[in-house]
Amino acid sequence: MVSTAAVAVAALLLAVVGAKPQTSGCPMDKFDCRNGKCISGSRWCDGIDNCGNNADELTCRVCLSGSLKCKASNQCIPPGSRCDGITQCLDGSDERGCENITTGRYNLSSFQALNYV
C-alpha cells in the first residue's frame, strides 16, 4: 500500500514540475531516471544531474532549490552556472548576454593587462 506521504509528494511534483514521476521500477515517491536509477522526488529539477543522464533536469516547468531555468527549454542548471564560461543549457542561454567571462575560479574581467616594454 502506498503511504499518504508518497501520494502527497507525487501530487506536489505533478503540480509544480508538470509531469508525473515514472513508476516503472521505482516507488511512487521516486523519479525514474530511465537508466535503472531512481532518485528522490526532492532531487528532481534541482539543477543537478542526479540521474547521470540529465533525465531529471530536462522536463521541468519550474526549477527548484535556487537552480536556473534555461530560456528555450525545460532544463534546469545549478545555481551559479549563469555566465560562468561553461555552456550548460542546451540552447546556450546561460552564457548569452554576459558582460564578464568567468573561467573556473577566476573572473577574467578583473585582471589588468600588463605592458612589458
C-alpha contacts under 8 A as a table, 3 or more apart, distances in Angstrom:
res1	aa1	res2	aa2	distance
2	V	6	A	6.48
2	V	7	V	7.05
2	V	28	M	7.59
3	S	6	A	5.24
3	S	7	V	6.51
4	T	7	V	5.16
4	T	8	A	6.17
5	A	8	A	4.99
5	A	9	V	6.17
6	A	9	V	5.14
6	A	10	A	6.22
6	A	28	M	6.30
6	A	29	D	4.93
7	V	10	A	5.11
7	V	11	A	6.13
7	V	28	M	7.29
7	V	29	D	7.17
8	A	11	A	5.07
8	A	12	L	6.10
9	V	12	L	5.08
9	V	13	L	6.17
9	V	29	D	6.02
9	V	41	G	7.18
10	A	13	L	5.15
10	A	14	L	6.18
10	A	20	K	6.96
10	A	21	P	6.81
10	A	28	M	6.74
10	A	29	D	5.77
10	A	41	G	7.81
11	A	14	L	5.06
11	A	15	A	6.19
12	L	15	A	5.11
12	L	16	V	5.98
13	L	16	V	5.26
13	L	17	V	5.37
13	L	18	G	6.99
13	L	19	A	7.03
13	L	20	K	6.71
13	L	21	P	7.50
13	L	41	G	7.26
14	L	17	V	5.67
14	L	18	G	4.92
14	L	19	A	5.06
14	L	20	K	5.07
14	L	21	P	7.69
15	A	18	G	5.65
15	A	19	A	7.84
16	V	61	R	7.29
16	V	62	V	6.45
17	V	45	C	7.65
17	V	59	T	7.86
17	V	60	C	5.32
17	V	61	R	5.06
17	V	62	V	5.53
17	V	63	C	7.74
18	G	60	C	6.97
18	G	61	R	5.99
19	A	59	T	7.55
19	A	60	C	7.83
21	P	28	M	7.02
21	P	29	D	7.50
21	P	30	K	6.71
21	P	31	F	5.05
21	P	32	D	6.74
21	P	41	G	7.99
22	Q	26	C	7.21
22	Q	28	M	7.76
22	Q	30	K	7.82
22	Q	31	F	5.84
22	Q	32	D	5.07
23	T	26	C	5.23
23	T	27	P	6.35
23	T	28	M	5.94
23	T	30	K	7.90
23	T	31	F	7.60
23	T	32	D	6.67
24	S	32	D	7.04
25	G	32	D	7.35
25	G	36	G	7.82
26	C	30	K	5.95
26	C	31	F	6.91
26	C	32	D	5.89
26	C	38	C	5.85
27	P	30	K	5.43
28	M	31	F	7.85
29	D	40	S	6.85
29	D	41	G	6.01
30	K	38	C	5.87
30	K	39	I	5.39
30	K	40	S	4.82
30	K	41	G	5.13
31	F	38	C	5.47
31	F	39	I	5.24
31	F	40	S	6.30
31	F	41	G	5.77
31	F	44	W	7.11
31	F	56	D	7.55
32	D	35	N	7.80
32	D	36	G	7.46
32	D	37	K	6.37
32	D	38	C	4.82
32	D	39	I	6.84
33	C	36	G	6.66
33	C	37	K	5.46
33	C	38	C	5.87
33	C	39	I	7.33
33	C	51	C	5.57
33	C	53	N	7.59
33	C	55	A	5.74
33	C	56	D	6.56
34	R	37	K	6.87
34	R	55	A	7.63
35	N	51	C	7.87
35	N	53	N	7.77
37	K	51	C	6.63
38	C	51	C	7.66
39	I	43	R	6.72
39	I	44	W	7.56
39	I	50	N	7.17
39	I	51	C	7.08
40	S	43	R	5.50
40	S	44	W	7.11
41	G	44	W	5.34
42	S	46	D	7.77
43	R	46	D	5.67
43	R	48	I	7.86
43	R	50	N	7.00
43	R	56	D	7.95
44	W	50	N	7.84
44	W	56	D	5.24
44	W	57	E	6.74
45	C	48	I	7.47
45	C	56	D	5.92
45	C	57	E	4.89
45	C	58	L	7.86
45	C	59	T	7.92
45	C	60	C	5.90
45	C	62	V	7.37
45	C	63	C	5.24
45	C	64	L	5.82
45	C	67	S	7.94
45	C	75	Q	7.88
45	C	76	C	5.96
46	D	57	E	7.25
46	D	63	C	5.98
46	D	64	L	4.82
46	D	65	S	5.46
46	D	66	G	7.45
46	D	67	S	5.73
46	D	76	C	6.74
46	D	77	I	7.50
46	D	78	P	7.09
47	G	57	E	6.25
47	G	63	C	7.02
47	G	64	L	7.47
47	G	65	S	7.84
47	G	67	S	4.95
47	G	68	L	6.83
47	G	75	Q	7.98
47	G	76	C	4.55
47	G	77	I	3.89
47	G	78	P	4.12
47	G	79	P	7.09
48	I	57	E	7.19
48	I	76	C	7.74
48	I	77	I	6.40
48	I	78	P	5.64
49	D	52	G	5.76
49	D	53	N	7.00
49	D	54	N	4.85
49	D	55	A	7.60
49	D	56	D	6.60
49	D	57	E	6.52
50	N	54	N	7.08
50	N	56	D	6.84
51	C	54	N	5.82
51	C	55	A	6.33
51	C	56	D	6.25
52	G	55	A	7.82
54	N	57	E	5.47
54	N	58	L	6.54
55	A	58	L	5.58
55	A	59	T	7.50
56	D	59	T	7.05
57	E	60	C	6.32
57	E	74	N	7.71
57	E	75	Q	5.26
57	E	76	C	5.24
57	E	77	I	7.44
58	L	73	S	7.72
58	L	74	N	5.63
58	L	75	Q	4.35
58	L	76	C	6.86
59	T	74	N	5.22
59	T	75	Q	6.30
60	C	63	C	6.38
60	C	74	N	4.82
60	C	75	Q	6.00
60	C	76	C	6.90
61	R	74	N	5.78
62	V	69	K	7.30
62	V	74	N	7.94
63	C	66	G	7.22
63	C	67	S	5.68
63	C	68	L	6.30
63	C	69	K	5.99
63	C	76	C	5.71
64	L	67	S	5.80
66	G	78	P	7.77
66	G	79	P	5.87
67	S	76	C	6.19
67	S	77	I	5.68
67	S	78	P	4.86
67	S	79	P	4.56
68	L	76	C	5.45
68	L	77	I	5.28
68	L	78	P	6.38
68	L	79	P	6.07
68	L	81	S	7.91
68	L	82	R	7.87
69	K	73	S	7.81
69	K	74	N	6.80
69	K	75	Q	5.84
69	K	76	C	4.63
69	K	77	I	6.49
70	C	73	S	5.65
70	C	74	N	6.60
70	C	75	Q	5.58
70	C	76	C	6.27
70	C	77	I	7.42
70	C	89	C	5.76
70	C	91	D	7.41
70	C	93	S	6.07
70	C	94	D	6.60
71	K	74	N	7.85
71	K	91	D	7.63
71	K	93	S	6.05
72	A	91	D	6.30
72	A	93	S	7.62
73	S	90	L	7.64
73	S	91	D	7.27
75	Q	89	C	6.94
75	Q	90	L	7.97
76	C	89	C	7.88
77	I	81	S	6.71
77	I	88	Q	6.69
77	I	89	C	7.09
78	P	81	S	5.72
79	P	82	R	7.57
80	G	84	D	7.41
81	S	84	D	5.54
81	S	86	I	7.64
81	S	88	Q	7.51
81	S	94	D	7.12
82	R	94	D	4.83
82	R	95	E	6.18
83	C	86	I	7.49
83	C	94	D	6.12
83	C	95	E	4.81
83	C	96	R	7.54
83	C	98	C	5.56
83	C	100	N	7.35
83	C	101	I	6.59
83	C	102	T	6.74
84	D	87	T	7.99
84	D	95	E	7.25
84	D	101	I	6.59
84	D	102	T	4.81
84	D	103	T	6.15
84	D	104	G	7.34
85	G	95	E	6.66
85	G	101	I	5.69
85	G	102	T	5.28
85	G	103	T	5.47
85	G	104	G	7.93
86	I	95	E	7.31
86	I	103	T	7.76
87	T	90	L	7.68
87	T	92	G	5.72
87	T	94	D	6.45
87	T	95	E	6.12
88	Q	92	G	6.91
88	Q	94	D	6.82
89	C	92	G	4.97
89	C	93	S	6.11
89	C	94	D	5.94
90	L	93	S	7.91
92	G	95	E	5.86
92	G	96	R	6.69
93	S	96	R	5.17
95	E	98	C	6.05
98	C	101	I	7.02
100	N	107	N	7.25
100	N	108	L	7.09
100	N	109	S	5.64
101	I	107	N	6.35
101	I	108	L	5.88
101	I	109	S	6.64
102	T	105	R	7.39
102	T	106	Y	5.97
102	T	107	N	4.27
102	T	108	L	5.73
102	T	109	S	7.71
103	T	106	Y	5.51
103	T	107	N	6.21
103	T	108	L	7.06
104	G	107	N	7.93
107	N	110	S	5.77
107	N	111	F	7.61
108	L	111	F	5.69
109	S	112	Q	7.83
